[in-house]
Amino acid sequence: MLLNDAPLDLAYKAISEGVLVFERSREERVRYEEWVLRMYLDFKPSLERYYRTLVRRLVG
């Protein structure tokens, strides 16, 4: 799966729990992983709030 266009939470999940199958450039992969981790940790409180609200609305 190419993660460049993936939603942030999916990219984080793939990086943190997935298995690396191929990399064209280790330097680019590490740079991208660092960016995803920083962005995810910055947005994590907002994402959690969003998902809690979504579940609450779906459940009723």
C-alpha positions as CSV (number, residue, x, y, z in Angstrom):
1,M,0.0,0.0,0.0
2,L,1.3,3.4,-0.9
3,L,0.8,5.7,2.1
4,N,1.6,9.0,0.6
5,D,-2.1,9.8,0.0
6,A,-3.5,7.7,2.9
7,P,-5.4,9.4,5.7
8,L,-3.2,10.3,8.6
9,D,-4.7,7.7,11.0
10,L,-4.3,4.9,8.5
11,A,-0.7,5.9,7.7
12,Y,0.1,5.9,11.4
13,K,-1.5,2.5,11.9
14,A,0.4,1.1,8.9
15,I,3.7,2.5,10.2
16,S,3.3,1.5,13.8
17,E,1.7,-2.0,13.2
18,G,2.4,-2.9,9.6
19,V,5.3,-4.8,8.0
20,L,7.6,-3.0,5.6
21,V,7.6,-4.9,2.3
22,F,9.6,-2.5,0.0
23,E,11.4,0.8,0.3
24,R,12.9,2.7,-2.6
25,S,14.9,5.0,-0.3
26,R,15.5,4.4,3.4
27,E,16.1,8.1,3.9
28,E,12.8,9.1,2.4
29,R,11.0,6.4,4.3
30,V,12.4,7.5,7.6
31,R,11.6,11.2,6.8
32,Y,8.0,10.3,5.9
33,E,7.6,8.1,9.0
34,E,8.9,10.9,11.2
35,W,6.5,13.3,9.6
36,V,3.5,10.9,10.1
37,L,4.4,10.3,13.7
38,R,4.7,14.1,14.5
39,M,1.5,14.9,12.7
40,Y,-0.5,12.0,14.2
41,L,0.6,12.9,17.7
42,D,-0.3,16.5,17.2
43,F,-3.8,15.6,15.8
44,K,-4.5,12.5,18.0
45,P,-6.6,14.4,20.6
46,S,-8.7,15.9,17.8
47,L,-9.1,12.5,16.0
48,E,-10.1,10.8,19.3
49,R,-12.7,13.5,19.9
50,Y,-14.0,13.1,16.3
51,Y,-14.3,9.3,16.6
52,R,-16.0,9.5,20.0
53,T,-18.6,12.0,18.6
54,L,-19.1,9.8,15.5
55,V,-19.7,6.7,17.6
56,R,-22.1,8.6,19.9
57,R,-24.1,9.8,16.9
58,L,-24.2,6.4,15.2
59,V,-25.2,4.6,18.4
60,G,-27.8,7.3,19.3
